[in-house]
Amino acid sequence: MKKLFRYFIIIIIVNISGKGLILTAQENTTMYFMTGIPQSYLLNPAFQPECNLFLGMPGLSSVELNIDNSALNLNDVIWYDNELQETITFLHPDADLQDFLKNFKKTNYITAGTSLNLASFGFRVDDFYFTFNIADKTALKISYPDDLINFVLEGNEDGDEFDFSGLGTNVNNYLEIGMGVSKKFSNKLTVGVTPKLLLGVADLSTTNTDISLSTSVYEWILRSKFDLNANIPGIIIPTDADGFIDIDNISFDEDLQVNDYQKMLKQNLGLAMDLGVQYEASNKFSISASVLDLGYIRWKNNAYNVLQDGEFVFDALLVDIMDDTTDFGQNLLDSISDAFTLTNANDPYTTFLNAKLYFGGRYYLLKNLNIGFLSRTEFIKGNLRQQLTFSTNLKLGKVLNLSASYSLMNNSYKTIGVGLASKLGPFNFYLISDHIPLTYAKASSSDIPIPIPHETSAFNLRFGFNLVFGCNKEKKIESDKPLIF
């Protein structure tokens, strides 16, 4: 097991590159304008829940899962060919490889994340609403350049240059403790803020990466330079007398105690803040905006800074004249290892959350029916990731709230979302997804069709359970303070 773990760490160190990022789980946009969900304040701290008091079920008040792929749909990889009467992949001789390669941009992403609220509650005091939540957040990002796909699938020709600098993997896990407050300053304006304490658990991020491959008839030249920051509980990365990482002796401390994790959380500290505002322009129209995850984590406990800068020349002529021996492969690997030595330091480092900006407007067609427009912009290390969502939101009495959304994201124009929130007595439940497939294909030519969402590139699901009290609308009307949706 220890040997397997050592090789796993080696693969990570050698192959990881790209921009150092912390990616939080992508928040639902469908939920932004929905009523009947206490946790809507997570998307805009100015949103005050309808009920005077809510208590989130421990571990179940908000559970979210996101998987996103920026380049490919399932149908781009495997599909049923009507002419051949069989299921084929993009590697099939009759498939058009160039059509497949057109899906990739200079840098492409695969992301996944989870968010689990461990504790959550909120209560109203006059014009104020106070909230508290503890969430465990985990995110994974894999980035890769189109040059890597082109090199693997098309090979190379004399004089080709490949840029692999977009290749990378970033993963992190942290606890988030947020204490928020919102206040109605008038019948029109509500402002909210949520300061957050961040406790880092684990991180793996890379920066300052430059990887390229030059090929010719006579030789290949691989140049690689990157910095890797790591903070993984229990990992031990030793160095030799010259400061180089001793890869063969990388190990994991299997005897970690509770106090070791407590020390880790105390030392890997960060701060963040969410800001929000809502303005009721009229009885029919309101606008709102929020900025989420303005913050950072400072990683101090068990921090590693791995540096690599090297060049390896692969001589094709040398391969042709060498004897075909069993030692050649091992000698080649040893030569590569010697060329790409890794140095290590143990300095603290800082990673930043990806800030997100929401801006939206809502228009009431009827008292319990409104339409909304929402812009979501995520800032990822100098790059912007944009999403536009249009929604229709319906409130059916005091029991049921429904929402349907249409989003433009990931170069897709077929993203539909739905949301449902219900309240039966003090019990509140909600279920939301931003990605409901519109088109399906059958898995095979059999008489029993199996629906496959072949044009889907992402999956998103959020649900939660709460206990809610003090949801009497008439009492709010008597206080001459309009309901905050």
C-alpha positions as CSV (number, residue, x, y, z in Angstrom):
1,M,0.0,0.0,0.0
2,K,2.8,2.4,0.9
3,K,4.5,1.7,-2.4
4,L,1.3,2.3,-4.3
5,F,0.8,5.6,-2.4
6,R,4.3,6.6,-3.3
7,Y,3.8,6.1,-7.0
8,F,0.5,8.0,-6.8
9,I,2.3,11.0,-5.3
10,I,5.0,10.7,-8.0
11,I,2.4,10.8,-10.8
12,I,0.8,13.9,-9.2
13,I,4.0,15.8,-8.9
14,V,5.3,15.0,-12.4
15,N,2.0,15.6,-14.3
16,I,0.4,18.5,-12.4
17,S,0.8,21.9,-13.9
18,G,-1.4,24.9,-14.6
19,K,-2.6,27.9,-12.7
20,G,-2.9,27.7,-8.9
21,L,-6.5,28.0,-8.0
22,I,-9.1,27.3,-5.3
23,L,-12.3,26.3,-6.9
24,T,-15.5,26.4,-4.8
25,A,-18.4,24.3,-5.8
26,Q,-20.5,26.1,-8.3
27,E,-23.7,27.5,-6.8
28,N,-27.1,27.0,-8.3
29,T,-28.5,29.9,-10.3
30,T,-32.0,28.5,-10.4
31,M,-32.2,28.9,-6.6
32,Y,-31.4,32.6,-6.7
33,F,-34.9,33.8,-7.2
34,M,-36.8,30.9,-5.6
35,T,-38.9,31.5,-2.6
36,G,-39.4,29.0,0.2
37,I,-35.7,28.2,0.6
38,P,-34.0,29.6,3.7
39,Q,-30.5,29.0,2.2
40,S,-31.1,31.5,-0.6
41,Y,-29.0,33.9,1.5
42,L,-26.0,31.8,0.5
43,L,-26.3,33.4,-3.0
44,N,-27.1,36.9,-1.8
45,P,-26.7,37.8,1.9
46,A,-29.3,40.5,1.5
47,F,-32.1,37.9,0.9
48,Q,-34.0,37.4,4.1
49,P,-35.8,34.1,4.5
50,E,-39.6,34.3,4.7
51,C,-39.9,32.6,8.1
52,N,-38.8,34.2,11.3
53,L,-36.7,31.2,12.3
54,F,-35.2,28.2,10.5
55,L,-33.1,25.3,11.8
56,G,-31.2,23.3,9.2
57,M,-31.2,19.6,9.7
58,P,-27.6,18.7,10.7
59,G,-25.7,17.6,7.5
60,L,-28.8,17.9,5.4
61,S,-29.8,21.6,5.3
62,S,-27.8,22.1,2.0
63,V,-26.2,19.3,0.1
64,E,-24.7,20.1,-3.3
65,L,-22.9,18.2,-6.0
66,N,-21.5,19.7,-9.3
67,I,-19.7,18.0,-12.2
68,D,-18.8,20.2,-15.2
69,N,-17.0,19.6,-18.5
70,S,-16.2,22.6,-20.6
71,A,-15.4,20.8,-23.9
72,L,-17.3,17.6,-24.5
73,N,-20.8,16.2,-24.4
74,L,-21.4,12.5,-24.1
75,N,-22.5,12.5,-27.8
76,D,-19.0,13.7,-28.8
77,V,-17.4,10.6,-27.3
78,I,-19.8,7.8,-28.1
79,W,-23.0,7.6,-30.2
80,Y,-25.2,5.2,-32.1
81,D,-24.5,5.3,-35.9
82,N,-27.6,4.6,-37.9
83,E,-25.8,3.6,-41.0
84,L,-23.5,1.1,-39.3
85,Q,-26.3,0.0,-36.9
86,E,-23.9,0.0,-34.0
87,T,-22.6,2.2,-31.2
88,I,-19.2,3.8,-32.1
89,T,-16.7,6.2,-30.5
90,F,-14.7,9.1,-31.8
91,L,-11.8,6.6,-32.5
92,H,-13.9,4.5,-34.9
93,P,-12.5,4.5,-38.5
94,D,-15.7,6.0,-39.8
95,A,-15.8,8.8,-37.3
96,D,-14.6,12.3,-38.2
97,L,-11.6,13.0,-35.9
98,Q,-11.4,16.6,-36.9
99,D,-15.0,17.2,-35.8
100,F,-14.0,15.8,-32.4
101,L,-10.9,18.0,-32.1
102,K,-13.0,21.1,-32.9
103,N,-14.6,20.8,-29.5
104,F,-11.4,21.7,-27.6
105,K,-10.3,25.3,-26.9
106,K,-6.8,26.4,-25.9
107,T,-7.5,25.5,-22.3
108,N,-10.3,23.1,-21.2
109,Y,-11.6,22.2,-17.8
110,I,-13.2,19.3,-15.9
111,T,-14.4,20.4,-12.5
112,A,-16.2,18.7,-9.7
113,G,-17.3,19.9,-6.3
114,T,-19.3,19.1,-3.2
115,S,-20.7,21.4,-0.5
116,L,-22.2,20.0,2.6
117,N,-23.7,22.2,5.3
118,L,-23.0,20.7,8.7
119,A,-25.0,23.2,10.7
120,S,-27.3,26.0,9.7
121,F,-29.8,28.3,11.3
122,G,-31.2,31.8,11.1
123,F,-33.6,34.2,12.9
124,R,-35.3,37.6,12.5
125,V,-35.0,40.5,14.9
126,D,-37.1,43.4,13.8
127,D,-35.5,44.6,10.5
128,F,-32.5,42.4,11.0
129,Y,-32.0,38.8,9.9
130,F,-29.1,36.8,11.4
131,T,-27.7,33.6,9.8
132,F,-25.1,31.0,10.8
133,N,-23.7,28.1,8.9
134,I,-20.8,25.6,8.8
135,A,-20.0,24.0,5.5
136,D,-17.5,21.4,4.3
137,K,-16.4,22.3,0.8
138,T,-14.4,20.2,-1.6
139,A,-13.5,21.0,-5.2
140,L,-11.4,19.4,-8.0
141,K,-10.3,21.0,-11.2
142,I,-8.4,19.4,-14.1
143,S,-7.3,21.7,-16.9
144,Y,-5.7,20.5,-20.1
145,P,-4.7,22.2,-23.4
146,D,-5.9,21.3,-26.9
147,D,-2.3,20.7,-27.8
148,L,-2.2,17.7,-25.6
149,I,-5.3,16.2,-27.3
150,N,-3.9,17.0,-30.7
151,F,-0.5,15.4,-29.8
152,V,-2.1,12.2,-28.5
153,L,-4.6,11.7,-31.3
154,E,-2.8,13.1,-34.3
155,G,0.8,12.6,-33.4
156,N,3.5,14.9,-34.6
157,E,5.5,16.0,-37.7
158,D,9.0,17.4,-38.1
159,G,9.1,20.9,-36.6
160,D,5.9,20.7,-34.6
161,E,5.7,22.7,-31.3
162,F,3.3,21.8,-28.6
163,D,2.4,23.9,-25.6
164,F,1.3,21.9,-22.6
165,S,1.3,24.7,-20.1
166,G,-2.5,24.4,-19.5
167,L,-2.2,20.9,-18.1
168,G,-3.0,20.8,-14.4
169,T,-4.9,19.5,-11.4
170,N,-6.1,21.5,-8.5
171,V,-7.9,20.1,-5.5
172,N,-8.8,21.5,-2.1
173,N,-10.9,20.9,1.0
174,Y,-11.8,23.4,3.7
175,L,-14.4,24.2,6.4
176,E,-16.3,27.4,6.1
177,I,-17.9,29.1,9.1
178,G,-20.2,32.0,8.1
179,M,-22.1,34.4,10.4
180,G,-24.3,36.8,8.4
181,V,-26.6,39.7,9.0
182,S,-29.0,41.6,6.7
183,K,-31.0,44.7,7.4
184,K,-33.9,46.5,5.8
185,F,-33.0,50.2,5.7
186,S,-36.3,51.1,4.2
187,N,-39.3,49.6,2.4
188,K,-37.1,49.4,-0.7
189,L,-33.5,48.7,0.3
190,T,-32.0,45.6,2.1
191,V,-28.2,45.1,2.6
192,G,-26.5,42.0,3.8
193,V,-23.0,40.8,4.7
194,T,-21.5,37.5,5.7
195,P,-18.0,37.3,7.1
196,K,-16.5,33.8,6.9
197,L,-13.7,32.0,8.7
198,L,-12.0,29.4,6.6
199,L,-10.2,26.4,8.0
200,G,-8.0,24.7,5.4
201,V,-7.9,20.9,5.4
202,A,-6.0,20.0,2.2
203,D,-4.7,21.7,-0.9
204,L,-2.8,20.9,-4.0
205,S,-2.1,23.8,-6.4
206,T,0.4,24.7,-9.0
207,T,1.7,28.1,-10.3
208,N,4.3,29.5,-12.8
209,T,4.0,26.7,-15.3
210,D,5.8,26.5,-18.6
211,I,5.8,23.1,-20.4
212,S,6.5,22.6,-24.1
213,L,7.5,19.9,-26.5
214,S,9.5,20.4,-29.7
215,T,9.7,17.5,-32.1
216,S,11.9,16.8,-35.2
217,V,13.1,13.8,-37.1
218,Y,16.2,13.6,-35.0
219,E,15.2,14.6,-31.5
220,W,12.4,15.6,-29.2
221,I,13.0,18.4,-26.6
222,L,10.8,18.5,-23.5
223,R,11.0,21.6,-21.4
224,S,9.2,21.8,-18.1
225,K,9.1,24.4,-15.3
226,F,6.5,24.7,-12.6
227,D,5.9,25.3,-8.9
228,L,3.7,23.0,-6.9
229,N,2.2,23.9,-3.5
230,A,0.9,21.1,-1.4
231,N,-0.7,20.8,2.0
232,I,-1.9,17.3,2.6
233,P,-2.5,15.9,6.1
234,G,0.1,13.3,7.0
235,I,2.2,13.4,3.8
236,I,6.0,13.4,4.4
237,I,8.2,14.5,1.5
238,P,11.9,14.1,2.4
239,T,14.8,15.9,0.7
240,D,18.4,14.8,0.4
241,A,21.5,16.7,1.4
242,D,21.4,18.7,-1.9
243,G,17.8,19.8,-1.3
244,F,16.3,17.5,-4.0
245,I,13.2,15.5,-3.2
246,D,13.8,11.9,-2.4
247,I,10.9,10.4,-4.3
248,D,11.6,6.9,-3.3
249,N,11.0,7.7,0.4
250,I,7.8,9.8,0.1
251,S,5.5,8.4,2.8
252,F,2.3,8.9,4.7
253,D,1.9,9.2,8.4
254,E,-0.7,6.5,9.2
255,D,-0.8,7.4,13.0
256,L,-2.5,10.8,12.8
257,Q,-4.4,11.7,16.0
258,V,-7.3,14.1,16.6
259,N,-5.0,16.7,17.9
260,D,-3.0,16.6,14.7
261,Y,-6.1,17.6,12.7
262,Q,-6.9,20.3,15.3
263,K,-3.4,21.7,14.9
264,M,-3.9,21.6,11.1
265,L,-7.2,23.5,11.2
266,K,-5.7,26.2,13.6
267,Q,-2.8,26.9,11.4
268,N,-4.4,26.8,7.9
269,L,-6.6,29.8,8.4
270,G,-8.3,32.2,6.0
271,L,-10.9,34.9,5.8
272,A,-13.6,35.6,3.3
273,M,-16.7,37.8,2.9
274,D,-20.0,37.8,1.0
275,L,-21.8,41.1,0.2
276,G,-25.3,41.6,-1.1
277,V,-27.9,44.2,-1.8
278,Q,-31.6,44.2,-2.9
279,Y,-33.6,47.1,-4.1
280,E,-37.4,47.1,-4.6
281,A,-37.7,49.7,-7.4
282,S,-41.5,49.3,-7.4
283,N,-44.2,46.8,-6.5
284,K,-43.5,45.1,-9.8
285,F,-39.8,45.2,-10.2
286,S,-36.7,44.6,-8.0
287,I,-33.0,44.4,-8.7
288,S,-30.3,42.7,-6.6
289,A,-26.5,42.0,-6.7
290,S,-24.0,40.1,-4.6
291,V,-20.3,39.3,-4.5
292,L,-19.3,36.0,-3.0
293,D,-16.1,34.5,-1.8
294,L,-13.9,37.5,-1.5
295,G,-11.1,35.8,0.5
296,Y,-8.1,33.6,0.9
297,I,-6.5,30.8,2.9
298,R,-3.0,30.9,4.3
299,W,-1.5,27.4,4.4
300,K,1.1,26.9,7.1
301,N,0.8,23.4,8.6
302,N,2.8,20.8,6.8
303,A,3.2,23.0,3.7
304,Y,5.4,21.9,0.8
305,N,6.7,24.0,-2.1
306,V,7.9,21.8,-4.9
307,L,10.0,23.4,-7.7
308,Q,10.9,21.8,-11.0
309,D,12.9,23.3,-13.9
310,G,14.5,21.1,-16.4
311,E,15.0,20.0,-20.0
312,F,15.2,16.5,-21.5
313,V,16.4,15.7,-25.1
314,F,15.2,12.4,-26.5
315,D,17.7,11.4,-29.3
316,A,15.8,9.3,-31.9
317,L,19.0,8.2,-33.6
318,L,20.3,6.8,-30.3
319,V,17.2,4.6,-29.9
320,D,17.8,3.1,-33.4
321,I,21.4,2.0,-32.7
322,M,20.9,0.8,-29.2
323,D,20.4,-2.9,-28.5
324,D,16.8,-3.9,-27.7
325,T,17.5,-4.8,-24.0
326,T,15.2,-5.0,-21.0
327,D,17.4,-2.3,-19.4
328,F,16.6,0.4,-22.1
329,G,13.2,1.3,-20.7
330,Q,14.5,1.6,-17.1
331,N,17.6,3.6,-18.3
332,L,15.3,6.0,-20.2
333,L,13.1,6.5,-17.1
334,D,16.2,7.1,-15.0
335,S,17.5,9.7,-17.5
336,I,14.1,11.5,-17.4
337,S,14.1,11.5,-13.6
338,D,17.6,12.9,-13.5
339,A,16.7,15.7,-16.0
340,F,13.6,16.7,-14.0
341,T,14.8,16.8,-10.5
342,L,12.5,18.3,-7.9
343,T,13.5,20.7,-5.1
344,N,11.4,21.4,-2.0
345,A,10.9,24.2,0.6
346,N,8.5,24.3,3.5
347,D,7.3,27.9,3.3
348,P,3.7,29.0,4.0
349,Y,1.7,30.0,0.9
350,T,-1.6,31.7,0.1
351,T,-4.4,30.6,-2.2
352,F,-7.4,32.7,-3.1
353,L,-11.0,31.8,-3.5
354,N,-12.6,32.4,-6.9
355,A,-14.8,35.5,-6.5
356,K,-18.3,35.4,-8.0
357,L,-20.5,38.3,-9.0
358,Y,-24.3,38.0,-9.3
359,F,-26.5,40.7,-10.8
360,G,-30.2,40.1,-11.4
361,G,-33.6,41.6,-11.9
362,R,-37.1,40.3,-11.2
363,Y,-40.5,41.4,-12.6
364,Y,-43.8,40.3,-11.0
365,L,-46.4,39.4,-13.6
366,L,-48.8,38.5,-10.8
367,K,-48.6,38.5,-7.1
368,N,-47.2,34.9,-6.9
369,L,-45.7,34.7,-10.4
370,N,-42.5,36.4,-11.5
371,I,-39.8,36.2,-14.1
372,G,-36.1,36.8,-13.4
373,F,-32.8,37.5,-15.2
374,L,-29.5,36.7,-13.6
375,S,-25.9,37.2,-14.7
376,R,-23.2,35.1,-12.9
377,T,-19.6,35.9,-13.4
378,E,-16.8,33.8,-11.9
379,F,-13.2,35.2,-11.7
380,I,-10.7,32.5,-12.3
381,K,-7.1,33.7,-12.1
382,G,-7.5,36.5,-14.6
383,N,-10.1,34.7,-16.7
384,L,-13.9,35.2,-16.6
385,R,-16.5,32.4,-16.7
386,Q,-19.9,33.8,-17.6
387,Q,-23.4,32.3,-17.2
388,L,-26.8,33.9,-18.0
389,T,-30.0,32.5,-16.5
390,F,-33.6,33.3,-17.2
391,S,-36.2,31.9,-14.8
392,T,-39.9,31.7,-14.1
393,N,-40.9,31.4,-10.5
394,L,-44.3,30.4,-9.1
395,K,-45.7,30.3,-5.6
396,L,-48.7,28.1,-5.0
397,G,-50.2,29.0,-1.7
398,K,-48.1,28.4,1.5
399,V,-47.1,24.9,0.5
400,L,-45.3,24.8,-2.8
401,N,-42.8,26.9,-4.8
402,L,-41.8,26.0,-8.3
403,S,-39.1,27.4,-10.6
404,A,-37.9,26.7,-14.1
405,S,-34.8,28.2,-15.6
406,Y,-33.0,28.5,-19.0
407,S,-29.2,29.1,-18.9
408,L,-26.5,30.0,-21.4
409,M,-23.2,28.4,-20.2
410,N,-20.3,26.3,-21.5
411,N,-21.1,27.3,-25.1
412,S,-24.4,25.5,-24.7
413,Y,-27.9,26.8,-25.4
414,K,-29.8,23.8,-24.1
415,T,-29.4,24.1,-20.4
416,I,-32.7,23.8,-18.5
417,G,-33.1,23.9,-14.7
418,V,-35.9,23.1,-12.3
419,G,-36.5,23.7,-8.7
420,L,-39.1,22.6,-6.1
421,A,-39.5,23.8,-2.5
422,S,-42.3,22.7,-0.2
423,K,-43.4,23.4,3.4
424,L,-45.7,21.0,5.3
425,G,-46.2,22.5,8.7
426,P,-42.7,23.2,10.1
427,F,-41.0,20.8,7.6
428,N,-39.2,22.5,4.7
429,F,-37.7,20.5,1.8
430,Y,-36.2,21.7,-1.5
431,L,-34.7,20.0,-4.6
432,I,-32.9,21.9,-7.4
433,S,-31.0,21.1,-10.6
434,D,-29.5,23.5,-13.1
435,H,-28.9,20.8,-15.7
436,I,-31.9,18.9,-16.9
437,P,-31.1,17.2,-20.3
438,L,-33.5,18.2,-23.1
439,T,-32.5,15.5,-25.6
440,Y,-32.0,11.8,-25.2
441,A,-30.8,9.0,-27.4
442,K,-31.3,5.2,-27.1
443,A,-28.3,3.2,-25.9
444,S,-28.5,0.6,-28.6
445,S,-30.6,-0.7,-31.5
446,S,-32.6,-3.0,-29.2
447,D,-36.4,-2.9,-29.0
448,I,-36.2,-1.6,-25.4
449,P,-34.8,2.0,-25.7
450,I,-32.6,3.2,-22.8
451,P,-32.6,7.0,-22.7
452,I,-29.1,8.5,-22.6
453,P,-28.6,12.3,-22.1
454,H,-26.2,12.4,-25.0
455,E,-25.8,16.2,-25.2
456,T,-25.1,16.7,-21.5
457,S,-21.8,18.2,-20.4
458,A,-22.6,18.9,-16.7
459,F,-24.6,17.6,-13.7
460,N,-25.8,19.7,-10.8
461,L,-28.0,18.8,-7.8
462,R,-28.9,20.6,-4.6
463,F,-31.3,19.6,-1.9
464,G,-32.0,20.3,1.8
465,F,-34.2,19.9,4.8
466,N,-35.1,22.5,7.4
467,L,-37.4,23.2,10.2
468,V,-39.1,26.6,9.8
469,F,-41.2,28.7,12.2
470,G,-43.0,32.0,12.2
471,C,-44.0,32.0,8.5
472,N,-47.3,33.9,9.0
473,K,-47.5,36.3,6.1
474,E,-50.4,38.3,7.6
475,K,-48.3,39.3,10.6
476,K,-45.7,40.9,8.3
477,I,-48.4,42.8,6.5
478,E,-49.7,44.2,9.8
479,S,-46.2,45.4,10.6
480,D,-46.3,47.4,7.3
481,K,-43.1,45.8,6.0
482,P,-43.2,44.1,2.6
483,L,-42.4,40.5,2.3
484,I,-38.8,39.8,1.0
485,F,-38.9,37.2,-1.7
